[in-house]
Amino acid sequence: MAETRILSGNVVSDAVYTALESRIQFLKESSVVPGLAAVIVGENPASQVYVRNKTRKFSELQLHSETIKLPHETTQAVLLDRIVALNNDPLYHGILVQLPLPDHINRALIIDSIAVHKDVDGFHPENLGRLTAGRPRYVPCTPKGIMRILQHYDIDPSGKHAVVLGRSNIVGRPMSILLSQKQKFSNATTTICHSRTADLRALAKQADILIAALGVPEFVDQSFIKEGVTIIDVGINRVDDGSEKGYKLVGDVAFEAVQGIAGSITPVPGGVGPMTIAMLVENTVEAAENSLG
């Protein structure tokens, strides 16, 4: 049984931060400190952890960041006013609104209100459109991070069959676009699967590269994969485990079950998660560079 290679997002993200050092230094010498405003509405535990990790990394890199925490009952109008103020504040080059939002707030309206040149998450319709046209401004952070992992480990998608489990605008759909574009280190044949896909297991088993972004703990087991497949596990799920902490983090893939069958896999934690944060930093640095004209 061949050993499955671990694709470490920690290793790749460290390389990203090293590559960014000179760009950040140049900006600071030009009196520009890349700045990010993170807006979080409500008390979603996963969102709290995610935003805290993002702001900690900005602090480590001596970049500017602010977390704006708003109560769950915040009205849509109040949130829109805050975003308009951030759009007009030169201190912030990037704005992200942490999802999910409370049900009484129209998510699409909020995303549309973020200035396109500050939309470092890449979720604004204009930025998603530019991505589809092959002329991206900011690539959504998780898909961008996944592509960087593949490049770092020299896993070229060209000519391969990539199967994406999940169709969200955050991961699945932009992932399929990036993998299938007519450019270097892309050119895959791409299939998107979702909750209405007939015989999802059979399609997944055709994959040379399998992207699991369903949000279902350990859904993908050995019956979904063929030997030698590259698996990118996007899922970060809390499951009760009876420990002192009360839970453990697992992906959408049954990690132990696919060992020795998969050729390569990203772990959870330590895989895609660190890359999402690294790409957010990179997009914010790029936004700061764009502000210089």
Contacts in CASP RR format, 6 or more apart in sequence:
PFRMAT RR
TARGET T0000
AUTHOR 0000-0000-0000
METHOD contacts of the structure
MODEL  1
MAETRILSGNVVSDAVYTALESRIQFLKESSVVPGLAAVIVGENPASQVY
VRNKTRKFSELQLHSETIKLPHETTQAVLLDRIVALNNDPLYHGILVQLP
LPDHINRALIIDSIAVHKDVDGFHPENLGRLTAGRPRYVPCTPKGIMRIL
QHYDIDPSGKHAVVLGRSNIVGRPMSILLSQKQKFSNATTTICHSRTADL
RALAKQADILIAALGVPEFVDQSFIKEGVTIIDVGINRVDDGSEKGYKLV
GDVAFEAVQGIAGSITPVPGGVGPMTIAMLVENTVEAAENSLG
1 260 0 8 1.000
2 228 0 8 1.000
2 260 0 8 1.000
2 263 0 8 1.000
3 260 0 8 1.000
4 258 0 8 1.000
4 259 0 8 1.000
4 260 0 8 1.000
4 261 0 8 1.000
4 262 0 8 1.000
4 263 0 8 1.000
4 264 0 8 1.000
4 265 0 8 1.000
5 153 0 8 1.000
5 263 0 8 1.000
5 264 0 8 1.000
5 265 0 8 1.000
6 264 0 8 1.000
6 265 0 8 1.000
6 266 0 8 1.000
6 267 0 8 1.000
7 149 0 8 1.000
7 153 0 8 1.000
7 230 0 8 1.000
7 232 0 8 1.000
7 264 0 8 1.000
7 265 0 8 1.000
7 266 0 8 1.000
7 267 0 8 1.000
7 271 0 8 1.000
8 266 0 8 1.000
8 267 0 8 1.000
8 270 0 8 1.000
8 271 0 8 1.000
9 149 0 8 1.000
9 266 0 8 1.000
9 270 0 8 1.000
9 271 0 8 1.000
9 272 0 8 1.000
9 273 0 8 1.000
9 274 0 8 1.000
9 275 0 8 1.000
10 270 0 8 1.000
10 271 0 8 1.000
10 274 0 8 1.000
11 152 0 8 1.000
12 145 0 8 1.000
12 148 0 8 1.000
12 149 0 8 1.000
12 152 0 8 1.000
12 274 0 8 1.000
12 275 0 8 1.000
12 278 0 8 1.000
13 274 0 8 1.000
13 275 0 8 1.000
13 277 0 8 1.000
13 278 0 8 1.000
15 152 0 8 1.000
16 148 0 8 1.000
16 275 0 8 1.000
16 278 0 8 1.000
16 279 0 8 1.000
16 281 0 8 1.000
16 282 0 8 1.000
17 61 0 8 1.000
17 278 0 8 1.000
17 281 0 8 1.000
20 61 0 8 1.000
20 281 0 8 1.000
20 282 0 8 1.000
20 285 0 8 1.000
23 285 0 8 1.000
23 289 0 8 1.000
24 34 0 8 1.000
24 61 0 8 1.000
24 63 0 8 1.000
24 285 0 8 1.000
27 33 0 8 1.000
27 34 0 8 1.000
27 285 0 8 1.000
27 288 0 8 1.000
27 289 0 8 1.000
27 292 0 8 1.000
30 292 0 8 1.000
32 288 0 8 1.000
32 291 0 8 1.000
32 292 0 8 1.000
33 62 0 8 1.000
33 63 0 8 1.000
33 64 0 8 1.000
33 288 0 8 1.000
34 63 0 8 1.000
34 64 0 8 1.000
34 93 0 8 1.000
34 281 0 8 1.000
34 284 0 8 1.000
34 285 0 8 1.000
34 287 0 8 1.000
34 288 0 8 1.000
35 58 0 8 1.000
35 63 0 8 1.000
35 64 0 8 1.000
35 65 0 8 1.000
35 91 0 8 1.000
35 92 0 8 1.000
35 93 0 8 1.000
35 94 0 8 1.000
35 284 0 8 1.000
35 288 0 8 1.000
36 54 0 8 1.000
36 55 0 8 1.000
36 58 0 8 1.000
36 63 0 8 1.000
36 64 0 8 1.000
36 65 0 8 1.000
36 66 0 8 1.000
36 92 0 8 1.000
36 93 0 8 1.000
36 94 0 8 1.000
36 95 0 8 1.000
36 96 0 8 1.000
36 120 0 8 1.000
36 280 0 8 1.000
36 284 0 8 1.000
37 65 0 8 1.000
37 66 0 8 1.000
37 68 0 8 1.000
37 86 0 8 1.000
37 89 0 8 1.000
37 92 0 8 1.000
37 94 0 8 1.000
37 95 0 8 1.000
37 96 0 8 1.000
38 51 0 8 1.000
38 54 0 8 1.000
38 55 0 8 1.000
38 65 0 8 1.000
38 66 0 8 1.000
38 67 0 8 1.000
38 68 0 8 1.000
38 96 0 8 1.000
38 98 0 8 1.000
39 68 0 8 1.000
39 70 0 8 1.000
39 79 0 8 1.000
39 82 0 8 1.000
39 83 0 8 1.000
39 86 0 8 1.000
39 95 0 8 1.000
39 96 0 8 1.000
39 97 0 8 1.000
39 98 0 8 1.000
40 47 0 8 1.000
40 48 0 8 1.000
40 51 0 8 1.000
40 67 0 8 1.000
40 68 0 8 1.000
40 69 0 8 1.000
40 70 0 8 1.000
40 98 0 8 1.000
41 70 0 8 1.000
41 71 0 8 1.000
41 72 0 8 1.000
41 74 0 8 1.000
41 79 0 8 1.000
41 97 0 8 1.000
41 98 0 8 1.000
41 101 0 8 1.000
41 102 0 8 1.000
41 105 0 8 1.000
42 69 0 8 1.000
42 70 0 8 1.000
42 71 0 8 1.000
42 72 0 8 1.000
42 74 0 8 1.000
42 102 0 8 1.000
43 72 0 8 1.000
44 98 0 8 1.000
44 100 0 8 1.000
46 236 0 8 1.000
46 238 0 8 1.000
47 98 0 8 1.000
47 99 0 8 1.000
47 100 0 8 1.000
50 98 0 8 1.000
51 67 0 8 1.000
51 98 0 8 1.000
52 67 0 8 1.000
53 277 0 8 1.000
54 65 0 8 1.000
54 96 0 8 1.000
54 277 0 8 1.000
54 280 0 8 1.000
55 65 0 8 1.000
55 66 0 8 1.000
55 67 0 8 1.000
57 277 0 8 1.000
57 278 0 8 1.000
57 281 0 8 1.000
58 64 0 8 1.000
58 65 0 8 1.000
58 281 0 8 1.000
58 284 0 8 1.000
59 65 0 8 1.000
61 281 0 8 1.000
63 281 0 8 1.000
63 284 0 8 1.000
64 91 0 8 1.000
64 92 0 8 1.000
66 92 0 8 1.000
68 82 0 8 1.000
70 78 0 8 1.000
70 79 0 8 1.000
70 82 0 8 1.000
72 102 0 8 1.000
73 102 0 8 1.000
74 102 0 8 1.000
74 105 0 8 1.000
75 104 0 8 1.000
76 104 0 8 1.000
76 105 0 8 1.000
76 106 0 8 1.000
76 109 0 8 1.000
76 110 0 8 1.000
79 97 0 8 1.000
79 105 0 8 1.000
79 110 0 8 1.000
80 109 0 8 1.000
80 110 0 8 1.000
80 113 0 8 1.000
83 95 0 8 1.000
83 97 0 8 1.000
83 110 0 8 1.000
83 113 0 8 1.000
83 114 0 8 1.000
84 113 0 8 1.000
86 92 0 8 1.000
86 95 0 8 1.000
86 118 0 8 1.000
87 95 0 8 1.000
87 113 0 8 1.000
87 114 0 8 1.000
87 115 0 8 1.000
87 118 0 8 1.000
90 291 0 8 1.000
92 118 0 8 1.000
93 118 0 8 1.000
93 120 0 8 1.000
93 284 0 8 1.000
93 287 0 8 1.000
93 288 0 8 1.000
93 290 0 8 1.000
93 291 0 8 1.000
94 118 0 8 1.000
94 119 0 8 1.000
94 120 0 8 1.000
94 283 0 8 1.000
94 284 0 8 1.000
94 287 0 8 1.000
95 114 0 8 1.000
95 115 0 8 1.000
95 118 0 8 1.000
95 119 0 8 1.000
95 120 0 8 1.000
96 120 0 8 1.000
96 121 0 8 1.000
96 280 0 8 1.000
97 110 0 8 1.000
97 111 0 8 1.000
97 114 0 8 1.000
97 121 0 8 1.000
99 107 0 8 1.000
99 170 0 8 1.000
100 107 0 8 1.000
101 107 0 8 1.000
101 110 0 8 1.000
111 119 0 8 1.000
111 123 0 8 1.000
111 124 0 8 1.000
111 125 0 8 1.000
112 124 0 8 1.000
112 125 0 8 1.000
114 123 0 8 1.000
114 124 0 8 1.000
116 124 0 8 1.000
116 126 0 8 1.000
116 127 0 8 1.000
116 137 0 8 1.000
117 137 0 8 1.000
117 287 0 8 1.000
117 290 0 8 1.000
118 287 0 8 1.000
119 127 0 8 1.000
119 137 0 8 1.000
119 138 0 8 1.000
120 138 0 8 1.000
120 141 0 8 1.000
120 280 0 8 1.000
120 283 0 8 1.000
120 284 0 8 1.000
120 287 0 8 1.000
121 138 0 8 1.000
121 140 0 8 1.000
121 141 0 8 1.000
121 280 0 8 1.000
121 283 0 8 1.000
122 128 0 8 1.000
122 131 0 8 1.000
122 137 0 8 1.000
122 138 0 8 1.000
122 139 0 8 1.000
122 140 0 8 1.000
122 141 0 8 1.000
122 283 0 8 1.000
123 140 0 8 1.000
123 169 0 8 1.000
123 170 0 8 1.000
126 137 0 8 1.000
127 136 0 8 1.000
127 137 0 8 1.000
127 138 0 8 1.000
128 140 0 8 1.000
128 169 0 8 1.000
128 174 0 8 1.000
130 136 0 8 1.000
130 137 0 8 1.000
131 139 0 8 1.000
131 140 0 8 1.000
131 174 0 8 1.000
131 177 0 8 1.000
131 178 0 8 1.000
132 177 0 8 1.000
134 181 0 8 1.000
138 283 0 8 1.000
138 286 0 8 1.000
138 287 0 8 1.000
139 147 0 8 1.000
139 174 0 8 1.000
139 178 0 8 1.000
139 279 0 8 1.000
139 283 0 8 1.000
140 169 0 8 1.000
140 170 0 8 1.000
140 171 0 8 1.000
140 174 0 8 1.000
141 275 0 8 1.000
141 276 0 8 1.000
141 277 0 8 1.000
141 279 0 8 1.000
141 280 0 8 1.000
141 283 0 8 1.000
142 170 0 8 1.000
142 171 0 8 1.000
142 175 0 8 1.000
142 234 0 8 1.000
142 272 0 8 1.000
142 273 0 8 1.000
142 275 0 8 1.000
142 276 0 8 1.000
142 279 0 8 1.000
143 171 0 8 1.000
143 172 0 8 1.000
143 174 0 8 1.000
143 175 0 8 1.000
143 178 0 8 1.000
144 178 0 8 1.000
144 279 0 8 1.000
144 282 0 8 1.000
144 283 0 8 1.000
145 272 0 8 1.000
145 275 0 8 1.000
145 276 0 8 1.000
145 278 0 8 1.000
145 279 0 8 1.000
146 175 0 8 1.000
146 178 0 8 1.000
146 211 0 8 1.000
146 232 0 8 1.000
146 234 0 8 1.000
146 272 0 8 1.000
146 275 0 8 1.000
147 178 0 8 1.000
147 179 0 8 1.000
147 185 0 8 1.000
148 275 0 8 1.000
148 278 0 8 1.000
148 279 0 8 1.000
149 232 0 8 1.000
149 266 0 8 1.000
149 271 0 8 1.000
149 272 0 8 1.000
149 275 0 8 1.000
150 156 0 8 1.000
150 157 0 8 1.000
150 185 0 8 1.000
150 209 0 8 1.000
150 230 0 8 1.000
150 232 0 8 1.000
151 185 0 8 1.000
153 264 0 8 1.000
155 209 0 8 1.000
155 230 0 8 1.000
155 264 0 8 1.000
156 185 0 8 1.000
157 179 0 8 1.000
157 185 0 8 1.000
157 186 0 8 1.000
157 187 0 8 1.000
157 188 0 8 1.000
157 209 0 8 1.000
158 185 0 8 1.000
158 186 0 8 1.000
158 187 0 8 1.000
158 188 0 8 1.000
159 187 0 8 1.000
159 188 0 8 1.000
159 189 0 8 1.000
160 188 0 8 1.000
160 189 0 8 1.000
160 208 0 8 1.000
160 209 0 8 1.000
161 188 0 8 1.000
161 189 0 8 1.000
161 190 0 8 1.000
161 191 0 8 1.000
161 206 0 8 1.000
161 207 0 8 1.000
161 208 0 8 1.000
161 209 0 8 1.000
162 176 0 8 1.000
162 179 0 8 1.000
162 180 0 8 1.000
162 188 0 8 1.000
162 189 0 8 1.000
162 190 0 8 1.000
162 191 0 8 1.000
162 207 0 8 1.000
162 208 0 8 1.000
162 209 0 8 1.000
162 210 0 8 1.000
162 211 0 8 1.000
163 190 0 8 1.000
163 191 0 8 1.000
163 193 0 8 1.000
163 203 0 8 1.000
163 204 0 8 1.000
163 206 0 8 1.000
163 207 0 8 1.000
163 209 0 8 1.000
163 210 0 8 1.000
163 211 0 8 1.000
164 172 0 8 1.000
164 175 0 8 1.000
164 176 0 8 1.000
164 179 0 8 1.000
164 190 0 8 1.000
164 191 0 8 1.000
164 192 0 8 1.000
164 193 0 8 1.000
164 211 0 8 1.000
164 213 0 8 1.000
165 193 0 8 1.000
165 194 0 8 1.000
165 200 0 8 1.000
165 204 0 8 1.000
165 210 0 8 1.000
165 211 0 8 1.000
165 212 0 8 1.000
165 213 0 8 1.000
165 214 0 8 1.000
165 220 0 8 1.000
165 252 0 8 1.000
166 172 0 8 1.000
166 192 0 8 1.000
166 193 0 8 1.000
166 194 0 8 1.000
166 213 0 8 1.000
166 214 0 8 1.000
167 173 0 8 1.000
167 192 0 8 1.000
167 194 0 8 1.000
168 213 0 8 1.000
171 211 0 8 1.000
171 213 0 8 1.000
171 234 0 8 1.000
172 192 0 8 1.000
172 211 0 8 1.000
172 213 0 8 1.000
173 192 0 8 1.000
175 211 0 8 1.000
175 213 0 8 1.000
176 190 0 8 1.000
176 192 0 8 1.000
178 186 0 8 1.000
179 186 0 8 1.000
179 188 0 8 1.000
179 190 0 8 1.000
179 209 0 8 1.000
180 186 0 8 1.000
180 187 0 8 1.000
180 188 0 8 1.000
180 189 0 8 1.000
180 190 0 8 1.000
181 187 0 8 1.000
188 209 0 8 1.000
191 203 0 8 1.000
191 206 0 8 1.000
191 207 0 8 1.000
193 200 0 8 1.000
193 203 0 8 1.000
193 204 0 8 1.000
197 203 0 8 1.000
200 224 0 8 1.000
201 223 0 8 1.000
201 224 0 8 1.000
204 210 0 8 1.000
204 220 0 8 1.000
204 224 0 8 1.000
204 225 0 8 1.000
205 223 0 8 1.000
205 224 0 8 1.000
205 225 0 8 1.000
205 226 0 8 1.000
206 226 0 8 1.000
207 225 0 8 1.000
207 226 0 8 1.000
207 229 0 8 1.000
208 229 0 8 1.000
208 230 0 8 1.000
209 229 0 8 1.000
209 230 0 8 1.000
209 232 0 8 1.000
210 220 0 8 1.000
210 224 0 8 1.000
210 225 0 8 1.000
210 229 0 8 1.000
210 230 0 8 1.000
210 231 0 8 1.000
210 232 0 8 1.000
211 232 0 8 1.000
211 234 0 8 1.000
212 219 0 8 1.000
212 220 0 8 1.000
212 231 0 8 1.000
212 232 0 8 1.000
212 233 0 8 1.000
212 234 0 8 1.000
212 235 0 8 1.000
212 251 0 8 1.000
212 252 0 8 1.000
212 253 0 8 1.000
213 234 0 8 1.000
213 235 0 8 1.000
213 252 0 8 1.000
214 220 0 8 1.000
214 235 0 8 1.000
214 252 0 8 1.000
215 234 0 8 1.000
215 235 0 8 1.000
215 237 0 8 1.000
215 251 0 8 1.000
215 252 0 8 1.000
216 237 0 8 1.000
216 252 0 8 1.000
217 237 0 8 1.000
217 239 0 8 1.000
217 250 0 8 1.000
217 251 0 8 1.000
217 252 0 8 1.000
218 237 0 8 1.000
218 250 0 8 1.000
218 251 0 8 1.000
218 252 0 8 1.000
218 253 0 8 1.000
218 254 0 8 1.000
218 255 0 8 1.000
218 257 0 8 1.000
219 252 0 8 1.000
219 253 0 8 1.000
219 254 0 8 1.000
220 231 0 8 1.000
220 233 0 8 1.000
220 252 0 8 1.000
220 253 0 8 1.000
220 254 0 8 1.000
220 258 0 8 1.000
221 253 0 8 1.000
221 254 0 8 1.000
221 257 0 8 1.000
221 258 0 8 1.000
222 254 0 8 1.000
222 257 0 8 1.000
222 258 0 8 1.000
222 261 0 8 1.000
225 231 0 8 1.000
225 258 0 8 1.000
225 261 0 8 1.000
225 262 0 8 1.000
226 261 0 8 1.000
227 261 0 8 1.000
227 263 0 8 1.000
228 261 0 8 1.000
228 262 0 8 1.000
228 263 0 8 1.000
228 264 0 8 1.000
229 261 0 8 1.000
229 262 0 8 1.000
229 263 0 8 1.000
230 262 0 8 1.000
230 263 0 8 1.000
230 264 0 8 1.000
230 265 0 8 1.000
231 253 0 8 1.000
231 258 0 8 1.000
231 262 0 8 1.000
231 263 0 8 1.000
231 264 0 8 1.000
231 265 0 8 1.000
231 266 0 8 1.000
232 265 0 8 1.000
232 266 0 8 1.000
232 272 0 8 1.000
233 251 0 8 1.000
233 252 0 8 1.000
233 253 0 8 1.000
233 255 0 8 1.000
233 265 0 8 1.000
233 266 0 8 1.000
233 267 0 8 1.000
233 268 0 8 1.000
233 271 0 8 1.000
233 272 0 8 1.000
234 252 0 8 1.000
234 272 0 8 1.000
235 251 0 8 1.000
235 252 0 8 1.000
235 268 0 8 1.000
235 272 0 8 1.000
236 249 0 8 1.000
236 251 0 8 1.000
236 268 0 8 1.000
236 269 0 8 1.000
236 273 0 8 1.000
237 249 0 8 1.000
237 250 0 8 1.000
237 251 0 8 1.000
237 252 0 8 1.000
238 247 0 8 1.000
238 248 0 8 1.000
238 249 0 8 1.000
239 247 0 8 1.000
239 248 0 8 1.000
239 250 0 8 1.000
240 246 0 8 1.000
240 247 0 8 1.000
241 247 0 8 1.000
241 248 0 8 1.000
249 268 0 8 1.000
249 269 0 8 1.000
250 268 0 8 1.000
251 268 0 8 1.000
253 265 0 8 1.000
253 268 0 8 1.000
255 265 0 8 1.000
255 267 0 8 1.000
255 268 0 8 1.000
258 265 0 8 1.000
266 272 0 8 1.000
END
